[in-house]
Amino acid sequence: MTIDTIREMFAELVDDHELSQNASISLMFALYFLGYVTLLEIMKAKDETFEIGNMTDFYLILDRADQWAHQSLDANKLAESAAPIIQATQQIMQKLNLIRE
């Protein structure tokens, strides 16, 4: 996954679902986090000794996504459009044994 792929996904999701500004911001935070954990997955695949450090600061990105989602009036549309992103993020996190506490 590249930055261009994330941009294309974002634009497509926002346009297809006609998301509000708050929902769009929430979605962007979620895509940013997916991009980050994807990068970690790539690094781990290239080097088995690669160690993932403390993720506490990066989990704040998900908190911000949640905050924007709660402020959106189109939360149902957001949930529908974000479902593939959430699923992909969960799969990668499980693969990397990342647990959000």
Buried (B, 14 or more C-beta within 10 A) or exposed (E): BEEEEBEEBBEEBBEEBEBBEBBBBBBBBBBBBBBBBBEBBEEBEEEEEEEBEEBEEBEEBBEBBEEBBEBBEBBEBBEBBBEEBBEBBEEBBEEBEBEEE
